Amino acid sequence: MNSLYEEILAGLHSVWNRRWLALAVAWLVCLVGWLAVAMLTNTYESKARIFLQLDDALAQQVGIDPGDRRRDIERIRQTLTSAVNLEKIVRSTRLGDQVANPKDMEPVVQKLAKTISVVSQQDNLFEITAVSQEPGLSDAENARLAQDIVQKVIDIFREENLSGGRGEMTETLAFVNQQLSQREKELEAAEQRRLQFEAQNPDMIQGGAAGVQRLEAARSNLRSIDGDIAAAESALAAISGQLSSTPPTIAVAGAAGGAKGALAQAMSDLSAMRARGMTDDHPDVISLKSQIAALRSAAQAEGSGGGAPNPAYSSLQSIRADREASVRALQARRSMLQTDIAQLTSRQINDPQIAAEAQRIGRDYDVLRQQYDKLLRDREELRLRGEVRTEREAIKFEVVDPPTTPRKPIAPNRPLLLLAVLVAGVGAGVGGAFALGQVRSTFATTAKLERATGLPVLGAITRTMTDAARDVAQRRFKYFLAGSAALAGLFVLLLAVEFVQRGMVA
């Protein structure tokens, strides 16, 4: 610990003995550093925020949904920093003073593209930022230039949103009208070819293009009728099963007697037993079922004159007759469709080339007709959307925060740099004096001399000074303090000049 303490004292003594060298190096480093800081150009930043209104019930009604409008906004945001728009900004601001010919425009545009940013803070809120750092302009002019750049970006945004969108819609409508006119001519030519073909081949009108459509329709109807016949036959089978299990006559209490009346009463008793939860294994149920079997044989022997007509049986017979008629009608319809399909198919087989030509002509006409109708619908939709965009302004925006006027530079941090240069200068002076002391073979303490020589040191002689030498040393110390104070004063003066210049910009 004592050794470390002695080394520190020795280092301080070495620096103090060469304090004039340290002061000179500090002055040199500070002057060079402060001059370099003074040569740096201040950078000023201006910001603005805009809010975009996307809600419009009429726009949604005609098909302009929020997704479309957001894509429009994103497209405008991305194209704001395009080369064309940046050239507009250069020509309308002080940056245009640097452009003498088209060749000079490219580097200015590339530099400007790095200083402008459009950031989406929220869905509908955008922040526009621009910085200015032109060496040939003063601080006030750079601050004003940053504000002008942001204002010009907002103006271009408004221009792209209003007139740009309307011009794009006008160009789109013109293109659709051109395509519609072309499709109309092609449709008329296709219709003339079809009429000419039908006039030359009247027997192929039903077997040609129209015959192909009729054939496809007949086959589709045949498949549908086959399904209807299957359903009708299934329903007929179901009603026939119900009819076979329904008796033609029923016994009426008080009006029918004998075996049939007893049979009806026994069956009623059996139903009541089952309703009470008795199973077929119950003794009473087994006995009653044996009685019913005997009564049924006796009732059959009596004949059909002992009961009243069953209305359910009559109703089921009427339903079965109706369904049988439906099945026969569907089968007749299927036979007719099969005959038509056979005839149309035979015509195509007899004249395959003419039939193929008729089919091609009909197909071309149908395709052109569909394209024409679709383009017509698209044109009307685009026209309506264009009118909504023009009259209602589907994308509205307002400037929330106008472009700010920079009051102080964002870079460089000149006060911090001035302080850093001062610290670096003092450090360089102290380091230079210490390094020079290490190079020269001097010993500040007797212990250090003993370690260096390996010999014992008997004592040390204290330095004594005369009064005249002491006066000279005091004057030199005052001069050193004055030089150090002048360095600190120059630092304070530079700080004051910096803040005064900032006040002049404001």
C-alpha positions in Angstrom: 0.0 0.0 0.0 2.9 2.4 0.9 4.5 1.5 -2.4 1.4 2.4 -4.4 1.1 5.7 -2.4 4.7 6.5 -3.2 4.1 5.8 -6.9 1.2 8.2 -7.0 3.1 10.9 -5.2 6.0 10.4 -7.6 3.7 10.6 -10.6 2.1 13.8 -9.4 5.5 15.3 -8.6 6.7 14.4 -12.1 3.7 16.1 -13.7 4.0 19.2 -11.5 7.6 19.6 -12.4 6.6 19.6 -16.0 3.3 21.6 -15.6 4.2 24.1 -18.3 4.5 21.3 -20.8 1.1 19.9 -19.6 -0.5 23.3 -20.0 0.9 23.8 -23.5 -0.3 20.4 -24.6 -3.7 21.1 -23.1 -4.0 24.4 -24.9 -2.9 22.9 -28.2 -5.4 20.0 -28.0 -8.3 22.2 -26.9 -7.7 24.8 -29.6 -7.6 22.1 -32.3 -10.6 20.3 -30.9 -12.7 23.4 -30.4 -11.9 24.6 -33.9 -13.1 21.2 -35.2 -16.3 21.4 -33.2 -16.9 24.9 -34.5 -16.6 23.6 -38.1 -19.5 21.1 -37.5 -22.8 22.1 -39.1 -25.8 22.1 -36.9 -28.7 19.7 -37.8 -32.2 21.0 -37.4 -35.3 18.8 -37.3 -39.0 19.6 -38.1 -41.9 17.4 -37.4 -45.6 17.3 -38.2 -48.5 14.9 -37.6 -51.5 14.3 -39.8 -54.7 12.4 -39.0 -56.5 10.4 -41.8 -60.3 10.0 -41.6 -61.4 6.6 -43.1 -65.0 6.3 -42.0 -67.6 6.9 -44.8 -70.9 5.0 -44.9 -71.6 5.9 -48.5 -68.1 4.7 -49.6 -68.7 1.3 -47.9 -72.1 1.1 -49.5 -70.6 1.3 -53.0 -67.8 -1.2 -52.3 -65.0 1.0 -51.0 -64.2 -0.8 -47.8 -61.7 0.3 -45.1 -59.2 -2.2 -46.4 -59.2 -0.5 -49.8 -58.8 2.9 -48.3 -56.0 1.8 -46.0 -54.2 0.3 -49.0 -54.6 3.6 -50.8 -53.1 5.5 -47.8 -50.2 3.1 -47.6 -49.6 3.5 -51.3 -49.6 7.3 -50.9 -47.3 7.1 -47.9 -44.8 5.0 -49.8 -44.8 7.1 -52.9 -44.3 10.4 -50.9 -40.6 9.7 -50.9 -40.4 8.7 -54.6 -37.9 10.4 -56.8 -40.5 12.5 -58.6 -41.9 13.9 -55.4 -38.4 14.5 -54.0 -37.6 16.5 -57.1 -40.7 18.6 -56.5 -39.4 19.3 -53.0 -36.0 20.2 -54.2 -37.3 22.7 -56.8 -39.6 24.4 -54.4 -37.1 24.9 -51.5 -33.7 26.3 -50.9 -32.3 23.0 -52.0 -32.9 24.0 -55.6 -30.2 26.6 -55.3 -27.7 23.7 -55.6 -29.1 22.4 -58.8 -27.8 24.0 -62.0 -28.5 21.1 -64.4 -30.3 17.7 -64.4 -27.0 16.0 -63.5 -26.9 17.9 -60.2 -30.4 16.8 -59.3 -29.6 13.1 -58.6 -27.2 13.5 -55.6 -29.4 16.1 -54.0 -32.5 13.8 -54.3 -30.5 10.9 -52.9 -29.4 13.0 -49.9 -32.9 14.3 -49.4 -34.4 10.8 -49.3 -32.2 10.0 -46.3 -33.5 13.0 -44.4 -37.3 12.5 -44.7 -39.3 9.8 -42.9 -43.0 9.1 -42.8 -43.9 6.9 -39.8 -47.3 5.4 -38.9 -47.8 5.9 -35.2 -51.4 4.5 -35.2 -53.8 3.3 -37.9 -54.9 6.8 -38.8 -52.0 8.9 -37.4 -48.8 9.6 -39.3 -45.7 11.6 -38.3 -43.6 13.3 -41.0 -40.0 14.2 -40.0 -37.4 16.1 -42.0 -33.8 17.3 -41.0 -31.6 19.9 -42.6 -27.8 20.1 -42.4 -26.7 22.2 -45.3 -23.1 23.6 -44.8 -23.7 26.6 -47.0 -26.7 27.8 -45.0 -26.8 29.5 -41.6 -28.5 28.0 -38.6 -31.7 30.0 -39.1 -31.8 29.1 -42.7 -31.3 25.4 -42.0 -34.1 25.5 -39.4 -36.4 27.2 -41.9 -35.5 24.7 -44.6 -36.4 21.7 -42.4 -39.8 23.3 -41.8 -40.3 24.0 -45.5 -39.5 20.4 -46.4 -42.1 19.0 -44.0 -44.7 21.5 -45.3 -44.0 20.5 -48.9 -44.4 16.8 -48.0 -47.9 17.7 -46.6 -48.8 19.6 -49.7 -47.8 16.7 -51.9 -49.8 14.3 -49.7 -52.9 16.5 -50.2 -52.2 16.6 -54.0 -51.7 12.9 -54.3 -54.9 12.2 -52.2 -57.2 14.5 -54.1 -56.2 15.2 -57.7 -53.9 12.2 -57.9 -56.7 9.8 -57.0 -59.2 11.4 -59.3 -56.8 11.4 -62.2 -56.1 7.7 -61.6 -59.8 6.9 -61.6 -60.3 8.9 -64.8 -57.5 6.9 -66.5 -59.0 3.7 -65.3 -62.5 4.6 -66.7 -60.9 5.5 -70.0 -59.2 2.2 -70.2 -62.4 0.3 -69.3 -64.3 2.2 -72.0 -61.7 1.3 -74.5 -61.9 -2.4 -73.6 -65.7 -2.2 -73.6 -65.7 -0.7 -77.1 -63.4 -3.4 -78.4 -65.5 -6.2 -76.8 -68.6 -4.7 -78.4 -67.1 -4.9 -81.8 -66.0 -8.5 -81.3 -69.4 -9.4 -80.0 -71.1 -7.9 -83.0 -68.8 -9.8 -85.3 -69.4 -13.1 -83.4 -73.2 -12.5 -83.7 -72.9 -11.9 -87.4 -71.0 -15.2 -87.8 -73.6 -17.1 -85.9 -76.5 -15.6 -88.0 -74.6 -16.4 -91.2 -74.0 -19.9 -90.1 -77.6 -20.5 -89.2 -78.7 -19.1 -92.5 -76.4 -21.5 -94.4 -77.4 -24.5 -92.2 -81.0 -24.1 -91.1 -81.2 -27.8 -90.3 -78.4 -27.4 -87.8 -80.0 -24.6 -85.8 -81.3 -27.2 -83.3 -78.4 -29.5 -83.7 -75.7 -26.9 -83.8 -74.8 -24.3 -81.1 -78.3 -24.2 -79.8 -78.5 -28.0 -80.2 -75.5 -28.4 -77.9 -77.1 -26.3 -75.3 -80.3 -28.2 -75.7 -78.5 -31.5 -75.4 -76.7 -30.4 -72.2 -80.0 -29.1 -70.8 -81.8 -32.4 -71.7 -79.1 -34.5 -70.0 -79.3 -32.3 -66.9 -83.1 -32.6 -66.8 -82.8 -36.4 -67.3 -80.5 -36.7 -64.3 -82.9 -34.6 -62.3 -85.9 -36.7 -63.4 -84.1 -39.9 -62.5 -83.7 -38.7 -59.0 -87.4 -37.6 -58.9 -88.5 -41.1 -60.2 -86.4 -42.8 -57.5 -87.9 -40.7 -54.8 -91.5 -41.2 -56.2 -91.0 -45.0 -56.4 -89.7 -45.0 -52.8 -92.8 -43.0 -51.6 -95.1 -45.4 -53.6 -93.5 -48.4 -52.0 -93.9 -46.9 -48.5 -97.6 -46.1 -49.1 -98.2 -49.6 -50.5 -96.7 -51.1 -47.3 -99.0 -49.0 -45.2 -102.0 -50.0 -47.3 -101.2 -53.7 -47.0 -101.2 -53.5 -43.2 -104.4 -51.5 -43.0 -107.8 -53.5 -42.8 -110.4 -52.4 -45.4 -113.2 -52.5 -42.8 -113.4 -51.8 -39.1 -115.8 -53.0 -36.4 -117.9 -50.3 -34.9 -119.1 -50.7 -31.3 -122.9 -51.1 -31.0 -123.2 -51.7 -34.8 -121.2 -54.8 -35.4 -121.4 -58.1 -33.4 -120.3 -61.7 -33.8 -116.7 -62.7 -34.3 -115.6 -59.4 -35.8 -116.9 -57.3 -32.9 -115.3 -59.7 -30.4 -112.0 -59.5 -32.4 -112.1 -55.7 -32.4 -112.7 -55.7 -28.6 -109.9 -58.2 -28.0 -107.5 -56.1 -30.1 -108.5 -53.1 -28.1 -107.8 -54.9 -24.9 -104.4 -56.0 -26.2 -103.5 -52.4 -27.0 -104.5 -51.3 -23.5 -102.4 -54.1 -21.9 -99.3 -53.0 -23.9 -100.0 -49.4 -22.9 -99.9 -50.4 -19.3 -96.4 -51.9 -19.8 -97.2 -55.6 -20.2 -94.8 -57.5 -22.4 -95.5 -60.4 -24.7 -94.3 -62.9 -22.1 -97.1 -61.8 -19.6 -99.7 -64.6 -19.1 -102.6 -62.3 -19.7 -101.1 -61.1 -23.0 -100.3 -64.7 -24.1 -103.9 -65.7 -23.4 -105.4 -62.7 -25.1 -103.2 -63.2 -28.2 -104.4 -66.9 -28.5 -108.0 -65.6 -28.2 -107.3 -63.0 -31.0 -106.0 -65.7 -33.3 -109.1 -67.8 -32.8 -111.4 -64.7 -33.3 -109.5 -63.7 -36.5 -110.2 -67.1 -38.0 -113.9 -66.9 -37.1 -114.1 -63.3 -38.5 -112.7 -64.4 -41.8 -115.2 -67.2 -42.0 -118.0 -64.6 -41.5 -117.0 -62.6 -44.6 -116.8 -58.9 -45.3 -120.4 -57.9 -44.5 -119.9 -57.6 -40.8 -118.0 -54.2 -40.5 -117.9 -50.6 -41.6 -115.5 -49.3 -44.3 -112.2 -48.1 -42.9 -111.6 -44.4 -43.9 -107.9 -44.7 -43.4 -107.8 -47.5 -45.9 -109.7 -45.4 -48.5 -107.4 -42.4 -47.9 -104.3 -44.6 -48.4 -105.7 -46.0 -51.6 -106.3 -42.4 -52.9 -102.7 -41.4 -52.0 -101.3 -44.5 -53.7 -103.2 -43.8 -56.9 -101.9 -40.2 -56.9 -98.3 -41.4 -56.5 -98.7 -44.0 -59.1 -99.8 -41.3 -61.5 -96.8 -39.2 -60.6 -94.4 -42.1 -61.3 -96.0 -42.7 -64.7 -95.8 -39.0 -65.6 -92.1 -38.9 -64.6 -91.4 -42.0 -66.6 -93.1 -40.5 -69.6 -91.1 -37.4 -69.3 -87.9 -39.4 -69.1 -88.8 -41.3 -72.2 -89.3 -38.0 -74.1 -86.0 -36.6 -72.9 -84.3 -39.8 -73.9 -85.8 -39.5 -77.4 -84.6 -35.9 -77.7 -81.1 -36.8 -76.5 -81.0 -39.6 -79.1 -82.1 -37.3 -81.9 -79.7 -34.6 -81.0 -76.9 -37.1 -80.7 -77.7 -38.6 -84.0 -77.5 -35.2 -85.7 -74.1 -34.6 -84.3 -72.9 -38.0 -85.4 -74.3 -37.5 -88.9 -72.6 -34.0 -89.4 -69.8 -33.9 -86.8 -67.8 -31.1 -88.5 -70.8 -28.8 -88.9 -71.9 -29.6 -85.4 -68.4 -28.8 -84.1 -68.3 -25.5 -86.0 -71.7 -24.6 -84.6 -70.6 -25.4 -81.1 -67.4 -23.3 -81.5 -69.4 -20.3 -82.8 -71.9 -20.6 -80.0 -69.1 -20.9 -77.4 -67.2 -17.9 -78.7 -70.4 -15.8 -78.7 -71.2 -16.8 -75.1 -67.7 -16.0 -73.9 -67.7 -12.6 -75.5 -71.2 -11.9 -74.2 -70.1 -12.7 -70.7 -67.0 -10.6 -70.9 -69.0 -7.7 -72.3 -71.6 -7.9 -69.5 -68.9 -8.1 -66.9 -67.0 -5.1 -68.3 -70.2 -3.1 -68.4 -71.0 -3.8 -64.8 -67.4 -3.0 -63.8 -67.6 0.3 -65.6 -70.7 1.4 -63.8 -69.2 0.4 -60.5 -66.0 2.3 -61.2 -67.9 5.3 -62.3 -70.0 5.3 -59.1 -66.9 4.8 -56.9 -65.1 7.6 -58.8 -68.0 10.0 -58.1 -68.0 9.0 -54.4 -64.3 9.6 -54.2 -64.7 13.0 -56.0 -67.7 14.3 -54.1 -67.3 12.7 -50.7 -63.5 12.4 -50.6 -63.3 8.8 -49.3 -59.9 9.7 -47.7 -60.0 12.9 -45.6 -57.2 14.1 -43.5 -56.3 17.0 -41.3 -53.0 18.4 -40.0 -53.0 17.7 -36.2 -49.6 19.3 -35.5 -48.3 21.7 -38.2 -44.6 21.7 -39.1 -42.6 22.8 -36.1 -40.0 25.5 -36.2 -36.7 24.1 -34.8 -35.5 26.1 -31.8 -32.3 24.2 -31.2 -30.2 21.7 -33.2 -30.7 18.0 -32.6 -27.0 17.4 -33.5 -24.3 17.8 -32.7 -24.5 18.3 -29.0 -22.0 21.1 -29.0 -21.8 21.9 -25.3 -21.0 18.3 -24.6 -18.4 18.2 -27.3 -16.7 21.3 -26.0 -16.5 19.8 -22.5 -15.2 16.5 -24.0 -12.5 18.5 -25.8 -11.5 20.3 -22.6 -11.3 17.0 -20.7 -9.3 15.4 -23.5 -6.9 18.4 -23.6 -6.2 18.3 -19.8 -5.8 14.6 -20.0 -3.4 14.9 -22.9 -1.3 17.5 -21.1 -1.1 15.4 -17.9 -0.4 12.3 -19.8 2.4 14.0 -21.9 4.1 15.4 -18.8 3.9 12.0 -17.0 5.3 10.2 -20.1 8.2 12.6 -20.3 8.9 12.0 -16.6 9.0 8.3 -17.2 11.4 8.6 -20.1 14.0 10.6 -18.1 16.0 8.8 -15.4 15.0 10.8 -12.3 14.0 9.6 -8.9 11.4 11.4 -6.8 12.0 9.4 -3.5 15.0 7.7 -1.8 13.1 4.3 -1.8 12.7 4.4 -5.5 16.5 5.1 -5.8 17.3 2.2 -3.6 15.1 -0.2 -5.7 16.7 1.1 -8.9 20.4 0.8 -7.7 20.2 -2.0 -5.1 22.4 0.2 -2.8 21.3 1.6 0.5 20.6 5.4 0.5 21.9 7.1 3.6 19.8 10.3 3.3 18.4 13.0 1.1 19.2 16.7 0.9 16.2 19.1 0.9 16.0 21.7 -1.8 16.6 25.2 -0.5 15.8 28.4 -2.4 16.9 31.9 -2.0 14.4 34.8 -1.7 15.0 35.8 -5.3 14.4 32.3 -6.6 11.4 32.0 -4.4 9.9 35.2 -5.9 10.6 33.9 -9.4 8.8 30.6 -8.5 5.8 32.5 -7.2 5.5 34.6 -10.3 5.7 31.5 -12.5 3.0 29.8 -10.4 0.8 32.8 -10.9 1.5 32.7 -14.7 0.5 29.0 -14.6 -2.7 29.7 -12.8 -3.5 32.5 -15.3 -2.9 30.2 -18.2 -5.1 27.5 -16.7 -7.8 30.1 -15.9 -7.6 31.5 -19.4 -8.2 27.9 -20.8 -11.3 27.5 -18.5 -12.5 31.0 -19.4 -12.2 30.3 -23.1 -14.3 27.1 -22.6 -17.0 29.2 -20.7 -16.9 31.8 -23.5 -17.5 29.2 -26.2 -20.4 27.8 -24.2 -21.9 31.3 -24.0 -21.5 31.9 -27.7 -23.2 28.6 -28.4 -26.3 29.5 -26.4 -26.4 33.0 -27.9 -26.4 31.5 -31.4 -29.3 29.2 -30.4 -31.2 32.2 -29.1 -30.7 34.0 -32.4 -32.2 31.0 -34.3 -35.3 31.1 -32.0 
